[in-house]
């Protein structure tokens, strides 16, 4: 009995002591915390790094919501596991090759990188597809890599390649194309050490990069001579690396005399032109079409190069675009151009296939437009590129001065 009362008294005393010590003090339970680990993957498709971020999360309110505490977040890089092997990693970069045609090659290149842990590639080829420079989206194209070899098929060009040996700077294999199988070698393309390229052409204050696709607008109208516009168009299409399109005053079918042509764009909705081609033919009515004359002058002013074909040089003279320049035209129109030059300050040149003033190029009659277009290709892309283009269209091109080209 005595022990019972002793215990009771001690408990009461203990409670009283605690109450007295904590009087006026509010005690808030400590909010539980826990660590949240997140992984942030780099946006760089070539990167294999992942960042591990450890962040403290504090439980708040009625425990149904969470917020991230503003305390320090530690970020530590580590290597992301990937399915790519060391050999595959060696393949990352740009590779150049060509399909042998006996006396020349059709270029074929591909560039590889790792996407989502897989070795993927983008391709470009020239001469295998007449629709233009072929390309393949790297996001949709993965190299077939098995047992140390690579294989790929480009359906649009009809190309199939299988490698036999791979080294750091060379890939040797077999290419199947146009019913034949033959050896082919890819070489690694060295990384460019310079940001700029000395061979980039500067004209009329404009920079034209070698690898930039250029927009070429070709004017069409009633009475336009077929070879005047189709000749240059054929050149630029087969040179690839150019975006060529026809333009008319309206979206109607124009009568060329024995054929009809419908433009792809009108003056209002055409893409901005880097190069303007003005063909000849029945140009007399155009002198009295204020909208067309204004469009030629405005488009030429904004373009890097304007090239007239045949008697379209007379049209440029009528638009006062030849002042201070040298110019030529179809042989039958040279005397007329002489009379125009007497009223304006420009010089008529006889005997050449074309005359290049830098921004303004005038060509002689009809087929001379092909020579003028090949000259533009050589001037912008190099002599070898122009010769390849001439070969592809079976044109016996005889450049007048090859020293001017690189």
C-alpha positions as CSV (number, residue, x, y, z in Angstrom):
1,X,0.0,0.0,0.0
2,X,2.8,2.3,0.9
3,X,4.6,1.6,-2.4
4,X,1.4,2.4,-4.3
5,X,1.0,5.8,-2.7
6,X,4.8,6.4,-3.2
7,X,4.5,5.7,-6.9
8,X,1.4,7.9,-7.3
9,X,3.1,10.8,-5.5
10,X,6.2,10.5,-7.7
11,X,4.2,10.6,-10.9
12,X,2.2,13.6,-9.8
13,X,5.4,15.4,-8.9
14,X,7.0,14.6,-12.2
15,X,4.0,15.9,-14.1
16,X,4.0,19.1,-12.1
17,X,7.8,19.6,-12.7
18,X,7.4,19.2,-16.5
19,X,4.4,21.6,-16.6
20,X,6.4,24.2,-14.7
21,X,9.4,23.9,-16.9
22,X,7.5,24.2,-20.2
23,X,5.1,26.9,-19.1
24,X,4.7,29.5,-21.9
25,X,6.6,27.4,-24.5
26,X,5.0,26.1,-27.7
27,X,6.5,22.9,-29.1
28,X,6.1,22.2,-32.8
29,X,6.7,18.6,-34.0
30,X,9.6,18.3,-36.4
31,X,8.4,17.9,-40.0
32,X,9.7,14.7,-41.4
33,X,12.1,14.9,-44.4
34,X,13.4,12.5,-46.9
35,X,15.9,12.7,-49.8
36,X,14.6,12.8,-53.4
37,X,17.1,11.7,-56.1
38,X,16.5,12.9,-59.7
39,X,18.5,12.2,-62.8
40,X,18.8,15.0,-65.5
41,X,20.0,13.8,-68.9
42,X,22.0,16.2,-71.0
43,X,20.2,17.5,-74.1
44,X,23.3,16.9,-76.2
45,X,22.7,13.8,-78.3
46,X,26.4,13.1,-78.3
47,X,26.8,13.4,-74.5
48,X,27.0,10.3,-72.3
49,X,26.7,12.3,-69.1
50,X,23.8,12.3,-66.7
51,X,23.5,14.5,-63.6
52,X,22.3,13.1,-60.3
53,X,20.6,15.8,-58.2
54,X,20.0,15.1,-54.5
55,X,17.3,17.4,-53.2
56,X,15.7,17.4,-49.7
57,X,11.9,17.3,-49.7
58,X,10.0,18.6,-46.7
59,X,6.5,17.2,-45.9
60,X,4.1,20.1,-45.2
61,X,0.5,20.9,-44.4
62,X,-1.9,18.0,-44.2
63,X,0.8,15.7,-45.6
64,X,-1.0,15.6,-49.0
65,X,1.3,18.1,-50.7
66,X,5.1,18.4,-51.1
67,X,7.4,21.2,-51.8
68,X,11.1,21.3,-52.5
69,X,13.1,23.0,-49.8
70,X,15.2,25.9,-51.0
71,X,18.3,24.3,-49.5
72,X,21.4,23.5,-51.4
73,X,21.1,21.0,-54.3
74,X,24.2,19.0,-55.1
75,X,24.7,18.0,-58.7
76,X,27.2,15.2,-59.5
77,X,28.0,14.0,-63.0
78,X,28.3,10.3,-63.8
79,X,28.5,8.2,-66.9
80,X,25.2,7.2,-68.4
81,X,25.0,3.5,-69.3
82,X,24.6,3.0,-73.0
83,X,24.3,0.2,-75.4
84,X,27.0,1.7,-77.7
85,X,30.2,-0.3,-77.7
86,X,33.7,1.2,-77.9
87,X,33.9,0.3,-81.6
88,X,30.6,2.1,-82.3
89,X,31.9,5.2,-80.4
90,X,34.9,5.2,-82.8
91,X,32.4,5.6,-85.7
92,X,31.1,8.9,-84.4
93,X,31.9,11.7,-86.9
94,X,31.6,12.5,-90.6
95,X,32.6,10.0,-93.3
96,X,33.2,10.7,-97.0
97,X,33.1,8.2,-99.9
98,X,32.0,7.9,-103.5
99,X,30.5,5.3,-105.9
100,X,32.9,4.8,-108.8
101,X,31.6,5.5,-112.3
102,X,34.9,4.5,-113.9
103,X,36.2,8.0,-114.7
104,X,34.5,9.9,-111.9
105,X,32.6,9.3,-108.7
106,X,29.2,10.1,-107.2
107,X,29.8,11.4,-103.7
108,X,28.2,9.6,-100.8
109,X,28.7,10.8,-97.2
110,X,27.2,10.0,-93.8
111,X,27.5,11.5,-90.3
112,X,27.1,9.4,-87.2
113,X,26.1,10.2,-83.6
114,X,24.5,8.5,-80.6
115,X,20.8,9.0,-80.2
116,X,19.1,7.3,-77.2
117,X,22.0,5.0,-76.8
118,X,22.0,3.9,-80.5
119,X,24.4,4.7,-83.3
120,X,22.4,6.7,-85.8
121,X,23.4,8.4,-89.0
122,X,22.3,11.1,-91.5
123,X,23.3,10.6,-95.2
124,X,23.8,12.8,-98.3
125,X,24.4,11.6,-101.8
126,X,24.8,13.3,-105.2
127,X,24.0,12.0,-108.6
128,X,22.0,8.9,-107.5
129,X,18.6,10.7,-107.3
130,X,17.7,13.3,-110.0
131,X,15.2,14.9,-107.6
132,X,18.0,16.6,-105.9
133,X,20.5,16.2,-103.1
134,X,19.3,13.2,-101.1
135,X,19.2,13.3,-97.4
136,X,18.0,11.0,-94.6
137,X,16.7,12.1,-91.2
138,X,19.1,10.7,-88.5
139,X,16.2,10.4,-86.0
140,X,14.6,7.8,-88.3
141,X,17.7,6.0,-89.5
142,X,19.9,3.7,-87.3
143,X,23.0,2.0,-88.5
144,X,22.7,-1.8,-88.5
145,X,25.8,-2.6,-86.4
146,X,26.6,-6.3,-86.0
147,X,29.8,-8.3,-85.3
148,X,32.0,-5.3,-86.0
149,X,30.4,-4.4,-89.4
150,X,27.9,-1.7,-90.5
151,X,25.2,-2.0,-93.0
152,X,22.8,0.6,-94.4
153,X,20.2,0.9,-97.2
154,X,19.1,4.2,-98.8
155,X,15.8,3.3,-100.6
156,X,15.4,6.6,-102.4
157,X,18.8,6.2,-104.1
158,X,18.7,2.4,-104.4
159,X,22.0,2.1,-102.4
160,X,23.0,-0.8,-100.2
161,X,26.4,-0.7,-98.3
162,X,28.0,-3.5,-96.3
163,X,31.4,-2.9,-94.5
164,X,34.2,-5.5,-94.4
165,X,36.7,-3.7,-92.2
166,X,36.6,-0.7,-90.0
167,X,39.6,1.3,-88.6
168,X,39.9,4.6,-86.9
169,X,39.9,6.6,-90.2
170,X,38.7,4.2,-92.9
171,X,35.7,2.0,-93.6
172,X,36.1,-0.5,-96.5
173,X,33.1,-2.5,-97.8
174,X,30.9,-3.2,-100.8
175,X,28.3,-1.0,-102.3
176,X,25.4,-2.3,-104.5
177,X,23.8,0.2,-106.9
178,X,22.2,0.1,-110.3
179,X,22.7,-3.7,-110.7
180,X,26.4,-3.8,-109.9
181,X,28.4,-4.6,-106.7
182,X,31.8,-2.9,-106.3
183,X,34.3,-2.1,-103.5
184,X,33.9,1.3,-101.8
185,X,35.9,3.1,-99.2
186,X,34.8,5.8,-96.7
187,X,37.4,8.1,-95.1
188,X,36.9,10.1,-91.9
189,X,36.4,13.8,-92.7
190,X,38.7,15.9,-90.6
191,X,37.2,18.4,-88.3
192,X,37.4,22.0,-89.6
193,X,39.9,24.0,-87.6
194,X,38.7,27.4,-88.8
195,X,35.3,28.9,-88.3
196,X,35.4,30.8,-91.5
197,X,36.2,29.5,-95.0
198,X,38.4,31.6,-97.3
199,X,36.7,30.1,-100.3
200,X,33.4,31.6,-99.3
201,X,32.4,34.1,-102.0
202,X,31.7,37.7,-101.2
203,X,29.6,39.5,-103.8
204,X,28.0,42.9,-103.6
205,X,28.5,42.9,-99.9
206,X,26.7,39.5,-99.4
207,X,28.3,36.4,-98.0
208,X,27.4,33.1,-99.8
209,X,28.5,30.1,-97.8
210,X,29.5,27.0,-99.8
211,X,27.2,24.6,-97.9
212,X,24.1,26.8,-97.7
213,X,21.3,25.9,-100.1
214,X,20.5,28.9,-102.2
215,X,17.0,29.9,-103.5
216,X,16.9,30.4,-107.3
217,X,13.8,32.1,-108.7
218,X,13.2,31.6,-112.4
219,X,10.7,34.0,-114.1
220,X,8.1,32.5,-116.5
221,X,5.6,34.5,-118.6
222,X,3.6,34.1,-121.8
223,X,6.0,33.6,-124.7
224,X,9.0,32.7,-122.6
225,X,11.5,30.6,-124.6
226,X,11.7,27.1,-123.3
227,X,15.5,26.6,-123.2
228,X,16.1,30.1,-121.8
229,X,14.5,29.0,-118.5
230,X,14.7,25.2,-118.7
231,X,18.4,25.2,-119.5
232,X,19.5,27.0,-116.3
233,X,16.9,25.1,-114.3
234,X,18.4,21.8,-115.5
235,X,21.9,22.9,-114.5
236,X,20.9,24.1,-111.0
237,X,18.7,21.0,-110.3
238,X,21.6,18.6,-111.2
239,X,24.1,20.7,-109.3
240,X,22.0,20.0,-106.2
241,X,22.6,22.2,-103.2
242,X,20.2,24.7,-104.8
243,X,16.5,25.2,-104.3
244,X,15.1,26.1,-107.8
245,X,11.5,27.2,-108.4
246,X,9.5,29.0,-111.1
247,X,7.7,32.3,-110.5
248,X,4.9,34.1,-112.4
249,X,2.9,37.2,-112.0
250,X,-0.1,35.1,-111.3
251,X,-0.8,31.4,-110.6
252,X,-2.0,30.7,-114.1
253,X,-0.8,28.5,-117.0
254,X,1.5,30.5,-119.3
255,X,1.7,29.8,-123.0
256,X,5.3,29.4,-124.2
257,X,4.3,28.7,-127.8
258,X,3.9,25.0,-128.3
259,X,4.1,24.2,-124.6
260,X,2.6,25.5,-121.3
261,X,4.1,26.1,-117.9
262,X,2.5,26.8,-114.6
263,X,4.7,28.5,-112.0
264,X,5.2,27.1,-108.5
265,X,4.9,30.6,-106.9
266,X,3.6,34.1,-107.6
267,X,5.3,37.4,-107.0
268,X,3.5,37.6,-103.7
269,X,4.2,34.2,-102.1
270,X,7.6,33.2,-103.4
271,X,10.5,32.5,-101.0
272,X,13.2,35.2,-100.9
273,X,15.5,34.6,-103.9
274,X,19.3,34.5,-103.6
275,X,19.6,34.2,-107.4
276,X,17.2,35.6,-110.0
277,X,17.0,34.1,-113.5
278,X,15.3,36.3,-116.1
279,X,14.8,34.3,-119.4
280,X,14.1,35.8,-122.8
281,X,11.6,35.1,-125.5
282,X,8.6,37.4,-126.2
283,X,9.8,40.0,-123.7
284,X,8.3,43.1,-125.5
285,X,4.9,43.0,-123.6
286,X,6.8,42.9,-120.3
287,X,8.1,46.4,-120.8
288,X,4.5,47.6,-120.4
289,X,3.7,45.4,-117.4
290,X,4.6,47.7,-114.5
291,X,4.1,45.0,-111.9
292,X,6.5,42.6,-113.6
293,X,9.2,45.3,-114.2
294,X,8.9,46.4,-110.6
295,X,9.2,42.8,-109.4
296,X,12.4,42.3,-111.5
297,X,14.0,45.4,-110.1
298,X,13.0,44.7,-106.5
299,X,14.0,41.0,-106.5
300,X,17.3,41.7,-108.2
301,X,18.1,44.4,-105.7
302,X,17.5,41.9,-102.8
303,X,19.3,39.0,-104.5
304,X,23.0,38.3,-104.7
305,X,23.0,37.5,-108.4
306,X,20.7,38.3,-111.3
307,X,21.3,36.5,-114.6
308,X,19.5,37.3,-117.8
309,X,19.3,34.9,-120.7
310,X,19.1,35.9,-124.4
311,X,17.1,39.1,-125.1
312,X,16.2,39.4,-121.4
313,X,19.3,41.6,-121.3
314,X,17.3,44.1,-123.3
315,X,14.7,43.9,-120.6
316,X,17.2,44.7,-117.9
317,X,18.4,47.6,-120.0
318,X,14.8,48.8,-120.2
319,X,14.6,48.6,-116.4
320,X,17.8,50.8,-116.1
321,X,19.7,47.9,-114.4
322,X,22.8,47.9,-116.7
323,X,24.2,51.3,-116.0
324,X,28.0,51.3,-115.8
325,X,28.2,47.6,-116.6
326,X,29.2,45.4,-119.6
327,X,26.4,43.3,-121.2
328,X,25.7,40.9,-124.0
329,X,22.6,39.3,-125.5
330,X,21.4,37.2,-128.4
331,X,23.3,37.9,-131.6
332,X,20.1,39.1,-133.3
333,X,19.6,41.7,-130.5
334,X,23.1,43.1,-130.2
335,X,22.4,46.1,-132.4
336,X,19.3,46.8,-130.5
337,X,21.3,46.6,-127.2
338,X,23.8,49.0,-128.8
339,X,21.0,51.5,-129.3
340,X,19.8,51.1,-125.8
341,X,23.4,51.6,-124.5
342,X,23.6,54.9,-126.3
343,X,20.8,56.2,-124.1
344,X,22.3,54.7,-121.0
345,X,25.8,54.3,-119.6
346,X,26.7,50.7,-120.3
347,X,29.0,48.8,-122.8
348,X,27.9,46.0,-125.2
349,X,30.3,43.0,-125.4
350,X,30.3,40.8,-128.5
351,X,31.6,37.3,-128.9
352,X,31.3,35.8,-125.4
353,X,28.8,33.3,-124.0
354,X,28.2,35.5,-121.0
355,X,29.4,38.6,-119.3
356,X,29.8,38.6,-115.5
357,X,29.8,42.0,-113.6
358,X,29.6,40.3,-110.2
359,X,26.0,40.9,-109.2
360,X,24.6,41.1,-112.8
361,X,25.3,38.4,-115.4
362,X,24.0,38.6,-118.9
363,X,24.3,35.7,-121.3
364,X,24.1,35.4,-125.1
365,X,21.3,33.6,-126.9
366,X,19.3,30.6,-125.8
367,X,21.7,27.7,-125.0
368,X,24.2,30.3,-123.5
369,X,22.0,30.3,-120.4
370,X,23.4,26.8,-119.7
371,X,26.9,28.2,-119.9
372,X,25.9,31.1,-117.6
373,X,24.4,28.7,-115.1
374,X,27.4,26.5,-115.1
375,X,29.6,29.6,-114.5
376,X,27.5,30.4,-111.5
377,X,27.9,26.9,-110.1
378,X,31.6,27.1,-110.7
379,X,31.8,30.5,-109.1
380,X,29.9,29.4,-106.0
381,X,30.7,25.7,-105.6
382,X,34.0,25.3,-107.5
383,X,35.2,24.2,-110.9
384,X,35.0,20.4,-110.1
385,X,31.4,20.8,-109.0
386,X,30.5,22.5,-112.2
387,X,32.3,20.0,-114.3
388,X,30.4,17.2,-112.5
389,X,27.2,19.0,-113.2
390,X,28.0,19.4,-116.9
391,X,28.8,15.7,-117.2
392,X,25.5,14.8,-115.6
393,X,23.5,16.8,-118.1
394,X,25.7,15.6,-121.0
395,X,26.8,19.1,-121.9
396,X,30.1,19.8,-123.6
397,X,31.0,22.7,-121.4
398,X,34.0,24.7,-122.5
399,X,34.7,27.4,-119.8
400,X,36.3,30.5,-121.2
401,X,38.6,31.1,-118.3
402,X,39.1,28.3,-115.8
403,X,41.7,30.3,-113.8
404,X,38.9,32.4,-112.3
405,X,37.4,29.3,-110.6
406,X,38.7,27.5,-107.5
